């Protein structure tokens, strides 16, 4: 819709004023159910390094990913109907990360029961976080004990590349 396109253009212009004309954003999902008992990690599209001229197309890709075969299959296998999901879209300013990762405040393999939330789990890799989320890079792994911040376990992966912004 025109109103949405005009709003995106206006907000991207504001970002350009703050960060310069070459500002890029990550356009990603924030759907209902994503932060529920099911993780939904990786089920919806994220589009990286998006310019002001392409933010509308990236928005459409993210919204359309609500009904990708992968997302529909996952949602239904977790007991959610298509009507349970309402898609919102976030635009986050990109940085050229030296390293990035994902942190779990509870073990996703043991979501409940004794010891499930004793440790904070971190997976990290060089560069942008997409390589951590999609599994395309070897990641370092850290387990940190919640009660005293002691390092319980760490595995350092052999890394041969880094995903960069440009």
C-alpha positions in Angstrom: 0.0 0.0 0.0 1.1 3.6 -0.7 0.9 4.6 2.9 3.2 1.8 3.9 5.7 2.5 1.1 5.7 6.2 2.0 6.3 5.4 5.7 9.2 3.0 4.8 10.8 5.7 2.6 10.4 8.4 5.3 12.0 6.2 8.0 14.8 5.0 5.7 15.5 8.7 5.0 15.7 9.3 8.8 18.2 6.5 9.1 20.2 7.9 6.2 20.4 11.2 8.1 21.7 9.4 11.2 24.1 6.9 9.6 24.8 8.2 6.1 23.4 7.6 2.7 24.9 4.1 2.4 22.9 2.8 5.5 21.7 -0.7 5.2 19.1 -2.6 7.2 18.3 -6.2 8.1 14.6 -6.9 7.4 13.4 -9.7 9.6 10.3 -11.3 11.0 8.7 -10.8 14.3 5.7 -13.1 14.1 3.3 -14.2 16.9 4.3 -17.6 18.1 8.0 -17.0 17.5 8.7 -16.5 21.1 6.5 -19.3 22.4 7.3 -22.8 23.5 8.3 -23.5 19.8 11.3 -21.5 18.8 10.4 -20.9 15.1 14.1 -20.0 14.6 14.9 -19.9 10.9 11.4 -20.5 9.8 10.7 -17.1 8.4 12.9 -15.0 6.0 15.5 -12.5 7.0 16.9 -10.2 4.3 20.3 -8.7 5.0 22.1 -5.6 3.7 18.9 -3.9 2.3 19.1 -0.4 0.9 16.4 2.2 1.1 15.5 1.4 -2.6 14.9 -2.3 -1.8 13.3 -2.2 1.7 9.7 -2.7 0.2 10.7 -5.8 -1.7 12.5 -7.2 1.4 9.3 -6.5 3.5 7.2 -8.5 1.0 9.7 -11.4 1.1 9.5 -11.5 4.9 5.7 -11.3 5.0 5.4 -14.0 2.3 7.7 -16.3 4.2 4.8 -16.8 6.7 3.4 -19.3 4.1 6.7 -20.9 2.9 6.4 -24.7 2.9 9.0 -24.9 5.6 7.2 -22.4 7.9 3.8 -24.0 7.3 5.1 -27.5 8.0 6.9 -26.5 11.2 3.9 -24.5 12.5 1.5 -27.4 11.9 3.9 -30.0 13.3 4.1 -27.9 16.5 0.3 -27.7 16.8 -0.3 -24.1 15.5 -2.8 -23.2 12.9 -2.1 -20.7 10.1 -4.5 -18.4 11.8 -2.3 -18.3 14.9 0.4 -16.4 13.1 0.4 -12.7 12.5 3.5 -11.3 10.9 5.2 -8.1 11.9 8.4 -7.0 10.2 11.4 -5.3 11.8 14.1 -3.2 10.1 17.3 -3.1 12.1 20.4 -1.1 11.1 23.2 -3.4 9.9 26.7 -3.3 11.3 29.7 -5.1 9.9 30.1 -7.4 12.9 33.5 -8.8 13.8 31.7 -11.7 15.5 28.1 -12.6 16.4 26.0 -15.3 17.9 22.9 -16.7 19.5 22.3 -17.0 23.2 19.8 -19.3 24.8 18.7 -18.5 28.4 17.3 -22.1 28.6 18.5 -25.2 26.8 16.2 -25.6 23.8 16.9 -29.4 23.9 15.6 -29.5 27.5 13.0 -26.8 27.7 11.7 -28.0 31.1 12.6 -30.2 34.0 15.6 -30.3 36.3 18.6 -28.4 35.1 16.9 -27.0 32.1 17.7 -23.4 32.9 20.9 -23.8 34.9 23.2 -22.7 32.1 23.2 -20.0 29.5 24.2 -21.4 26.1 26.0 -19.3 23.4 26.9 -20.2 19.9 29.1 -17.7 18.0 31.1 -17.3 14.8 33.1 -14.7 13.0 31.1 -12.1 11.0 27.4 -11.7 10.6 25.0 -13.9 12.7 23.2 -15.4 9.7 25.9 -18.1 9.5 25.2 -19.1 13.1 21.5 -19.2 12.6 21.5 -21.1 9.3 24.3 -23.5 10.3 26.6 -22.6 7.4 29.6 -21.8 9.7 31.4 -23.7 12.3 30.6 -22.1 15.7 32.3 -21.7 19.0 30.1 -23.0 21.9 30.0 -21.7 25.4 28.0 -22.8 28.4 28.0 -20.4 31.3 26.5 -21.3 34.7 23.7 -18.9 35.5 24.2 -18.6 39.3 27.9 -17.6 39.3 28.8 -16.9 35.6 31.4 -19.6 35.6 32.4 -21.0 32.3 31.1 -24.6 32.3 32.1 -25.7 28.8 33.7 -24.1 25.8 34.4 -25.6 22.4 36.3 -23.5 19.9 35.6 -24.4 16.2 38.1 -24.2 13.4 36.9 -21.2 11.3 38.1 -20.5 7.8 35.9 -17.7 6.7 33.8 -14.8 7.9 30.6 -13.4 6.4 30.9 -9.6 6.0 28.5 -6.8 5.3 30.1 -5.6 2.1 
